[in-house]
Amino acid sequence: MKTSVAGIWAALAASACCIGPVLFSLIGAGTLSAAAVRLEPYRPWLLG
């Protein structure tokens, strides 16, 4: 029982280095698109 739980935790820890950056980039892309929608009315002023 202990070895299977330890194996699951080891697998999660090993995959965190690959899943973490993907998750953070998706959160960043969502935040960027939300900011772009919110700032759209000010686009002509910001371009100037």
PDB file of N, H, CA, C and O in Angstrom:
ATOM      1  N   MET A   1       0.827  -1.199   0.000  1.00  0.00           N
ATOM      2  CA  MET A   1       0.000   0.000   0.000  1.00  0.00           C
ATOM      3  C   MET A   1       0.865   1.254   0.000  1.00  0.00           C
ATOM      4  O   MET A   1       0.617   2.185  -0.766  1.00  0.00           O
ATOM      5  N   LYS A   2       1.881   1.277   0.860  1.00  0.00           N
ATOM      6  H   LYS A   2       2.083   0.521   1.482  1.00  0.00           H
ATOM      7  CA  LYS A   2       2.744   2.455   0.934  1.00  0.00           C
ATOM      8  C   LYS A   2       3.527   2.656  -0.358  1.00  0.00           C
ATOM      9  O   LYS A   2       3.757   3.789  -0.780  1.00  0.00           O
ATOM     10  N   THR A   3       3.933   1.558  -0.981  1.00  0.00           N
ATOM     11  H   THR A   3       3.746   0.637  -0.637  1.00  0.00           H
ATOM     12  CA  THR A   3       4.722   1.696  -2.204  1.00  0.00           C
ATOM     13  C   THR A   3       3.875   2.223  -3.356  1.00  0.00           C
ATOM     14  O   THR A   3       4.380   2.969  -4.195  1.00  0.00           O
ATOM     15  N   SER A   4       2.600   1.853  -3.413  1.00  0.00           N
ATOM     16  H   SER A   4       2.190   1.247  -2.731  1.00  0.00           H
ATOM     17  CA  SER A   4       1.759   2.358  -4.497  1.00  0.00           C
ATOM     18  C   SER A   4       1.462   3.849  -4.305  1.00  0.00           C
ATOM     19  O   SER A   4       1.425   4.598  -5.281  1.00  0.00           O
ATOM     20  N   VAL A   5       1.255   4.279  -3.084  1.00  0.00           N
ATOM     21  H   VAL A   5       1.285   3.670  -2.291  1.00  0.00           H
ATOM     22  CA  VAL A   5       1.028   5.703  -2.817  1.00  0.00           C
ATOM     23  C   VAL A   5       2.295   6.494  -3.121  1.00  0.00           C
ATOM     24  O   VAL A   5       2.234   7.577  -3.703  1.00  0.00           O
ATOM     25  N   ALA A   6       3.428   5.955  -2.729  1.00  0.00           N
ATOM     26  H   ALA A   6       3.477   5.075  -2.257  1.00  0.00           H
ATOM     27  CA  ALA A   6       4.699   6.619  -3.019  1.00  0.00           C
ATOM     28  C   ALA A   6       4.946   6.683  -4.518  1.00  0.00           C
ATOM     29  O   ALA A   6       5.489   7.670  -5.014  1.00  0.00           O
ATOM     30  N   GLY A   7       4.560   5.657  -5.232  1.00  0.00           N
ATOM     31  H   GLY A   7       4.118   4.855  -4.828  1.00  0.00           H
ATOM     32  CA  GLY A   7       4.714   5.648  -6.688  1.00  0.00           C
ATOM     33  C   GLY A   7       3.837   6.695  -7.359  1.00  0.00           C
ATOM     34  O   GLY A   7       4.257   7.344  -8.316  1.00  0.00           O
ATOM     35  N   ILE A   8       2.625   6.855  -6.856  1.00  0.00           N
ATOM     36  H   ILE A   8       2.284   6.327  -6.078  1.00  0.00           H
ATOM     37  CA  ILE A   8       1.725   7.868  -7.416  1.00  0.00           C
ATOM     38  C   ILE A   8       2.273   9.267  -7.161  1.00  0.00           C
ATOM     39  O   ILE A   8       2.257  10.117  -8.052  1.00  0.00           O
ATOM     40  N   TRP A   9       2.755   9.503  -5.953  1.00  0.00           N
ATOM     41  H   TRP A   9       2.768   8.813  -5.230  1.00  0.00           H
ATOM     42  CA  TRP A   9       3.334  10.814  -5.634  1.00  0.00           C
ATOM     43  C   TRP A   9       4.586  11.077  -6.465  1.00  0.00           C
ATOM     44  O   TRP A   9       4.813  12.206  -6.898  1.00  0.00           O
ATOM     45  N   ALA A  10       5.391  10.060  -6.688  1.00  0.00           N
ATOM     46  H   ALA A  10       5.207   9.142  -6.335  1.00  0.00           H
ATOM     47  CA  ALA A  10       6.594  10.220  -7.497  1.00  0.00           C
ATOM     48  C   ALA A  10       6.229  10.544  -8.947  1.00  0.00           C
ATOM     49  O   ALA A  10       6.885  11.367  -9.585  1.00  0.00           O
ATOM     50  N   ALA A  11       5.190   9.901  -9.462  1.00  0.00           N
ATOM     51  H   ALA A  11       4.656   9.232  -8.944  1.00  0.00           H
ATOM     52  CA  ALA A  11       4.751  10.182 -10.832  1.00  0.00           C
ATOM     53  C   ALA A  11       4.208  11.597 -10.959  1.00  0.00           C
ATOM     54  O   ALA A  11       4.479  12.274 -11.951  1.00  0.00           O
ATOM     55  N   LEU A  12       3.451  12.052  -9.975  1.00  0.00           N
ATOM     56  H   LEU A  12       3.231  11.502  -9.169  1.00  0.00           H
ATOM     57  CA  LEU A  12       2.939  13.421  -9.996  1.00  0.00           C
ATOM     58  C   LEU A  12       4.062  14.447  -9.910  1.00  0.00           C
ATOM     59  O   LEU A  12       4.034  15.468 -10.597  1.00  0.00           O
ATOM     60  N   ALA A  13       5.043  14.172  -9.068  1.00  0.00           N
ATOM     61  H   ALA A  13       5.065  13.342  -8.509  1.00  0.00           H
ATOM     62  CA  ALA A  13       6.168  15.092  -8.925  1.00  0.00           C
ATOM     63  C   ALA A  13       7.000  15.135 -10.207  1.00  0.00           C
ATOM     64  O   ALA A  13       7.486  16.198 -10.593  1.00  0.00           O
ATOM     65  N   ALA A  14       7.164  14.005 -10.860  1.00  0.00           N
ATOM     66  H   ALA A  14       6.770  13.141 -10.547  1.00  0.00           H
ATOM     67  CA  ALA A  14       7.951  13.965 -12.094  1.00  0.00           C
ATOM     68  C   ALA A  14       7.231  14.669 -13.234  1.00  0.00           C
ATOM     69  O   ALA A  14       7.881  15.280 -14.082  1.00  0.00           O
ATOM     70  N   SER A  15       5.915  14.600 -13.275  1.00  0.00           N
ATOM     71  H   SER A  15       5.387  14.105 -12.586  1.00  0.00           H
ATOM     72  CA  SER A  15       5.184  15.245 -14.361  1.00  0.00           C
ATOM     73  C   SER A  15       4.917  16.719 -14.092  1.00  0.00           C
ATOM     74  O   SER A  15       4.475  17.434 -14.992  1.00  0.00           O
ATOM     75  N   ALA A  16       5.172  17.186 -12.885  1.00  0.00           N
ATOM     76  H   ALA A  16       5.532  16.606 -12.154  1.00  0.00           H
ATOM     77  CA  ALA A  16       4.932  18.594 -12.555  1.00  0.00           C
ATOM     78  C   ALA A  16       5.840  19.513 -13.360  1.00  0.00           C
ATOM     79  O   ALA A  16       5.461  20.646 -13.659  1.00  0.00           O
ATOM     80  N   CYS A  17       7.022  19.047 -13.712  1.00  0.00           N
ATOM     81  H   CYS A  17       7.330  18.127 -13.469  1.00  0.00           H
ATOM     82  CA  CYS A  17       7.934  19.895 -14.478  1.00  0.00           C
ATOM     83  C   CYS A  17       7.425  20.090 -15.900  1.00  0.00           C
ATOM     84  O   CYS A  17       7.819  21.050 -16.562  1.00  0.00           O
ATOM     85  N   CYS A  18       6.573  19.218 -16.377  1.00  0.00           N
ATOM     86  H   CYS A  18       6.253  18.438 -15.839  1.00  0.00           H
ATOM     87  CA  CYS A  18       6.035  19.349 -17.735  1.00  0.00           C
ATOM     88  C   CYS A  18       4.641  19.980 -17.739  1.00  0.00           C
ATOM     89  O   CYS A  18       4.305  20.739 -18.648  1.00  0.00           O
ATOM     90  N   ILE A  19       3.847  19.673 -16.745  1.00  0.00           N
ATOM     91  H   ILE A  19       4.120  19.056 -16.007  1.00  0.00           H
ATOM     92  CA  ILE A  19       2.481  20.191 -16.696  1.00  0.00           C
ATOM     93  C   ILE A  19       2.458  21.626 -16.197  1.00  0.00           C
ATOM     94  O   ILE A  19       1.645  22.425 -16.662  1.00  0.00           O
ATOM     95  N   GLY A  20       3.329  21.965 -15.269  1.00  0.00           N
ATOM     96  H   GLY A  20       3.989  21.316 -14.892  1.00  0.00           H
ATOM     97  CA  GLY A  20       3.359  23.303 -14.679  1.00  0.00           C
ATOM     98  C   GLY A  20       3.526  24.419 -15.696  1.00  0.00           C
ATOM     99  O   GLY A  20       2.710  25.341 -15.711  1.00  0.00           O
ATOM    100  N   PRO A  21       4.551  24.379 -16.551  1.00  0.00           N
ATOM    101  CA  PRO A  21       4.707  25.454 -17.531  1.00  0.00           C
ATOM    102  C   PRO A  21       3.543  25.558 -18.512  1.00  0.00           C
ATOM    103  O   PRO A  21       3.165  26.660 -18.910  1.00  0.00           O
ATOM    104  N   VAL A  22       2.979  24.428 -18.899  1.00  0.00           N
ATOM    105  H   VAL A  22       3.286  23.533 -18.576  1.00  0.00           H
ATOM    106  CA  VAL A  22       1.827  24.468 -19.807  1.00  0.00           C
ATOM    107  C   VAL A  22       0.637  25.124 -19.119  1.00  0.00           C
ATOM    108  O   VAL A  22      -0.064  25.937 -19.721  1.00  0.00           O
ATOM    109  N   LEU A  23       0.416  24.777 -17.878  1.00  0.00           N
ATOM    110  H   LEU A  23       0.986  24.117 -17.388  1.00  0.00           H
ATOM    111  CA  LEU A  23      -0.698  25.352 -17.128  1.00  0.00           C
ATOM    112  C   LEU A  23      -0.514  26.856 -16.949  1.00  0.00           C
ATOM    113  O   LEU A  23      -1.460  27.622 -17.137  1.00  0.00           O
ATOM    114  N   PHE A  24       0.691  27.283 -16.589  1.00  0.00           N
ATOM    115  H   PHE A  24       1.459  26.660 -16.437  1.00  0.00           H
ATOM    116  CA  PHE A  24       0.944  28.710 -16.395  1.00  0.00           C
ATOM    117  C   PHE A  24       0.840  29.488 -17.701  1.00  0.00           C
ATOM    118  O   PHE A  24       0.393  30.636 -17.696  1.00  0.00           O
ATOM    119  N   SER A  25       1.243  28.887 -18.821  1.00  0.00           N
ATOM    120  H   SER A  25       1.605  27.955 -18.825  1.00  0.00           H
ATOM    121  CA  SER A  25       1.120  29.592 -20.100  1.00  0.00           C
ATOM    122  C   SER A  25      -0.339  29.712 -20.516  1.00  0.00           C
ATOM    123  O   SER A  25      -0.721  30.718 -21.113  1.00  0.00           O
ATOM    124  N   LEU A  26      -1.163  28.715 -20.217  1.00  0.00           N
ATOM    125  H   LEU A  26      -0.852  27.898 -19.731  1.00  0.00           H
ATOM    126  CA  LEU A  26      -2.583  28.820 -20.521  1.00  0.00           C
ATOM    127  C   LEU A  26      -3.254  29.894 -19.673  1.00  0.00           C
ATOM    128  O   LEU A  26      -4.105  30.637 -20.162  1.00  0.00           O
ATOM    129  N   ILE A  27      -2.873  29.972 -18.410  1.00  0.00           N
ATOM    130  H   ILE A  27      -2.182  29.368 -18.012  1.00  0.00           H
ATOM    131  CA  ILE A  27      -3.420  31.018 -17.536  1.00  0.00           C
ATOM    132  C   ILE A  27      -2.985  32.387 -18.035  1.00  0.00           C
ATOM    133  O   ILE A  27      -3.775  33.332 -18.028  1.00  0.00           O
ATOM    134  N   GLY A  28      -1.735  32.500 -18.468  1.00  0.00           N
ATOM    135  H   GLY A  28      -1.094  31.733 -18.474  1.00  0.00           H
ATOM    136  CA  GLY A  28      -1.231  33.760 -18.991  1.00  0.00           C
ATOM    137  C   GLY A  28      -1.932  34.172 -20.271  1.00  0.00           C
ATOM    138  O   GLY A  28      -2.227  35.353 -20.456  1.00  0.00           O
ATOM    139  N   ALA A  29      -2.208  33.218 -21.164  1.00  0.00           N
ATOM    140  H   ALA A  29      -1.969  32.259 -21.013  1.00  0.00           H
ATOM    141  CA  ALA A  29      -2.907  33.526 -22.410  1.00  0.00           C
ATOM    142  C   ALA A  29      -4.335  33.965 -22.120  1.00  0.00           C
ATOM    143  O   ALA A  29      -4.848  34.869 -22.779  1.00  0.00           O
ATOM    144  N   GLY A  30      -4.974  33.347 -21.159  1.00  0.00           N
ATOM    145  H   GLY A  30      -4.557  32.612 -20.624  1.00  0.00           H
ATOM    146  CA  GLY A  30      -6.329  33.753 -20.787  1.00  0.00           C
ATOM    147  C   GLY A  30      -6.361  35.150 -20.193  1.00  0.00           C
ATOM    148  O   GLY A  30      -7.271  35.932 -20.469  1.00  0.00           O
ATOM    149  N   THR A  31      -5.372  35.455 -19.386  1.00  0.00           N
ATOM    150  H   THR A  31      -4.633  34.820 -19.162  1.00  0.00           H
ATOM    151  CA  THR A  31      -5.287  36.782 -18.784  1.00  0.00           C
ATOM    152  C   THR A  31      -5.004  37.841 -19.844  1.00  0.00           C
ATOM    153  O   THR A  31      -5.557  38.939 -19.795  1.00  0.00           O
ATOM    154  N   LEU A  32      -4.148  37.509 -20.792  1.00  0.00           N
ATOM    155  H   LEU A  32      -3.698  36.617 -20.831  1.00  0.00           H
ATOM    156  CA  LEU A  32      -3.821  38.441 -21.868  1.00  0.00           C
ATOM    157  C   LEU A  32      -5.044  38.730 -22.728  1.00  0.00           C
ATOM    158  O   LEU A  32      -5.279  39.882 -23.093  1.00  0.00           O
ATOM    159  N   SER A  33      -5.821  37.715 -23.054  1.00  0.00           N
ATOM    160  H   SER A  33      -5.631  36.779 -22.757  1.00  0.00           H
ATOM    161  CA  SER A  33      -7.011  37.940 -23.868  1.00  0.00           C
ATOM    162  C   SER A  33      -8.064  38.726 -23.097  1.00  0.00           C
ATOM    163  O   SER A  33      -8.767  39.547 -23.686  1.00  0.00           O
ATOM    164  N   ALA A  34      -8.185  38.493 -21.804  1.00  0.00           N
ATOM    165  H   ALA A  34      -7.614  37.826 -21.326  1.00  0.00           H
ATOM    166  CA  ALA A  34      -9.137  39.261 -20.996  1.00  0.00           C
ATOM    167  C   ALA A  34      -8.723  40.726 -20.927  1.00  0.00           C
ATOM    168  O   ALA A  34      -9.573  41.616 -20.980  1.00  0.00           O
ATOM    169  N   ALA A  35      -7.431  40.978 -20.811  1.00  0.00           N
ATOM    170  H   ALA A  35      -6.741  40.255 -20.768  1.00  0.00           H
ATOM    171  CA  ALA A  35      -6.951  42.356 -20.785  1.00  0.00           C
ATOM    172  C   ALA A  35      -7.157  43.026 -22.127  1.00  0.00           C
ATOM    173  O   ALA A  35      -7.483  44.211 -22.184  1.00  0.00           O
ATOM    174  N   ALA A  36      -6.971  42.280 -23.211  1.00  0.00           N
ATOM    175  H   ALA A  36      -6.706  41.317 -23.165  1.00  0.00           H
ATOM    176  CA  ALA A  36      -7.157  42.847 -24.543  1.00  0.00           C
ATOM    177  C   ALA A  36      -8.616  43.229 -24.772  1.00  0.00           C
ATOM    178  O   ALA A  36      -8.892  44.266 -25.375  1.00  0.00           O
ATOM    179  N   VAL A  37      -9.539  42.421 -24.307  1.00  0.00           N
ATOM    180  H   VAL A  37      -9.314  41.578 -23.816  1.00  0.00           H
ATOM    181  CA  VAL A  37     -10.964  42.734 -24.463  1.00  0.00           C
ATOM    182  C   VAL A  37     -11.334  43.950 -23.631  1.00  0.00           C
ATOM    183  O   VAL A  37     -12.101  44.806 -24.072  1.00  0.00           O
ATOM    184  N   ARG A  38     -10.793  44.020 -22.446  1.00  0.00           N
ATOM    185  H   ARG A  38     -10.170  43.325 -22.088  1.00  0.00           H
ATOM    186  CA  ARG A  38     -11.134  45.134 -21.562  1.00  0.00           C
ATOM    187  C   ARG A  38     -10.541  46.459 -22.043  1.00  0.00           C
ATOM    188  O   ARG A  38     -11.136  47.519 -21.850  1.00  0.00           O
ATOM    189  N   LEU A  39      -9.369  46.391 -22.668  1.00  0.00           N
ATOM    190  H   LEU A  39      -8.885  45.530 -22.825  1.00  0.00           H
ATOM    191  CA  LEU A  39      -8.696  47.610 -23.116  1.00  0.00           C
ATOM    192  C   LEU A  39      -9.041  47.999 -24.560  1.00  0.00           C
ATOM    193  O   LEU A  39      -8.507  48.983 -25.073  1.00  0.00           O
ATOM    194  N   GLU A  40      -9.908  47.257 -25.207  1.00  0.00           N
ATOM    195  H   GLU A  40     -10.342  46.458 -24.790  1.00  0.00           H
ATOM    196  CA  GLU A  40     -10.250  47.538 -26.606  1.00  0.00           C
ATOM    197  C   GLU A  40     -10.801  48.945 -26.823  1.00  0.00           C
ATOM    198  O   GLU A  40     -10.436  49.565 -27.822  1.00  0.00           O
ATOM    199  N   PRO A  41     -11.653  49.490 -25.956  1.00  0.00           N
ATOM    200  CA  PRO A  41     -12.145  50.856 -26.199  1.00  0.00           C
ATOM    201  C   PRO A  41     -11.029  51.909 -26.182  1.00  0.00           C
ATOM    202  O   PRO A  41     -11.177  52.971 -26.787  1.00  0.00           O
ATOM    203  N   TYR A  42      -9.933  51.630 -25.506  1.00  0.00           N
ATOM    204  H   TYR A  42      -9.812  50.767 -25.014  1.00  0.00           H
ATOM    205  CA  TYR A  42      -8.836  52.594 -25.394  1.00  0.00           C
ATOM    206  C   TYR A  42      -7.759  52.393 -26.462  1.00  0.00           C
ATOM    207  O   TYR A  42      -6.715  53.042 -26.411  1.00  0.00           O
ATOM    208  N   ARG A  43      -7.998  51.514 -27.415  1.00  0.00           N
ATOM    209  H   ARG A  43      -8.846  50.986 -27.456  1.00  0.00           H
ATOM    210  CA  ARG A  43      -6.978  51.168 -28.400  1.00  0.00           C
ATOM    211  C   ARG A  43      -6.489  52.383 -29.187  1.00  0.00           C
ATOM    212  O   ARG A  43      -5.277  52.541 -29.327  1.00  0.00           O
ATOM    213  N   PRO A  44      -7.364  53.254 -29.710  1.00  0.00           N
ATOM    214  CA  PRO A  44      -6.831  54.389 -30.456  1.00  0.00           C
ATOM    215  C   PRO A  44      -5.937  55.300 -29.605  1.00  0.00           C
ATOM    216  O   PRO A  44      -4.943  55.836 -30.096  1.00  0.00           O
ATOM    217  N   TRP A  45      -6.291  55.467 -28.357  1.00  0.00           N
ATOM    218  H   TRP A  45      -7.098  55.031 -27.959  1.00  0.00           H
ATOM    219  CA  TRP A  45      -5.468  56.304 -27.481  1.00  0.00           C
ATOM    220  C   TRP A  45      -4.126  55.661 -27.175  1.00  0.00           C
ATOM    221  O   TRP A  45      -3.102  56.341 -27.105  1.00  0.00           O
ATOM    222  N   LEU A  46      -4.138  54.337 -26.992  1.00  0.00           N
ATOM    223  H   LEU A  46      -4.970  53.784 -27.048  1.00  0.00           H
ATOM    224  CA  LEU A  46      -2.899  53.641 -26.670  1.00  0.00           C
ATOM    225  C   LEU A  46      -1.971  53.543 -27.879  1.00  0.00           C
ATOM    226  O   LEU A  46      -0.750  53.541 -27.723  1.00  0.00           O
ATOM    227  N   LEU A  47      -2.540  53.463 -29.079  1.00  0.00           N
ATOM    228  H   LEU A  47      -3.532  53.465 -29.206  1.00  0.00           H
ATOM    229  CA  LEU A  47      -1.710  53.422 -30.269  1.00  0.00           C
ATOM    230  C   LEU A  47      -1.012  54.762 -30.521  1.00  0.00           C
ATOM    231  O   LEU A  47       0.090  54.815 -31.066  1.00  0.00           O
ATOM    232  N   GLY A  48      -1.677  55.829 -30.113  1.00  0.00           N
ATOM    233  H   GLY A  48      -2.573  55.786 -29.670  1.00  0.00           H
ATOM    234  CA  GLY A  48      -1.091  57.167 -30.313  1.00  0.00           C
ATOM    235  C   GLY A  48       0.046  57.370 -29.382  1.00  0.00           C
ATOM    236  O   GLY A  48       0.671  58.431 -29.393  1.00  0.00           O
TER     237      GLY A  48
END
